[in-house]
């Protein structure tokens, strides 16, 4: 009850329904309400569109948050179907961006986006706070290794990669309490080739990108005949399966 009262008070104070944004309309003022579920359902689309417009028009595909908004920016974009925009931000090489830090010789994350020109008295050259949720996004969205909040600790794993941009492959692994989880996908000849490893004593829900589910294979076997693979449903451009522990190689088109 208290949470609902706070949500109502927050929206009464800061939500501008006419403009479709919160308070001063900054990127962070959109990111936080979206991530924490504070945006009324009838305003969700407009607030997210406002965020996208701020990124694409005002900051021209660059990050426009500080450390607070940066903690959730990429996941908000990915959760709302714009992993492509998250990738655009992550791949920038001019100011402000993580790539800009690299181009200026940085080997660690700066405290400020302009760490090479800011006052040294209040500017660390080794400060993880501006990394935000970039690493989380790399593992959970690009590689697709994601925990299930209903079964914490990776007892059940959600495997859902989001191929974006000009990336031709992603390879990642994560050492969970049950063992190593692996995801290695690559695009070749209009096909999506995906190798995964699910550790012992766990299960996974696998979201396989495909527009032709009848042509999906696992280890060169038609998916309908693949051992240990159970079809669950179609969802948009994904075929969803349940698998147990083991190594699998899916191929789709």
Beta strands, then each sheet from edge to edge (+ up, - down):
strand 1: 15-16
strand 2: 21-22
strand 3: 145-147
strand 4: 156-159
strand 5: 169-176
strand 6: 179-188
strand 7: 191-198
strand 8: 203-209
strand 9: 217-218
strand 10: 221-222
strand 11: 229-235
strand 12: 238-243
strand 13: 246-252
sheet 1: 1+ 2-
sheet 2: 3+ 4- 8- 12+ 11-
sheet 3: 5+ 6- 7+ 13- 9+ 10-
end
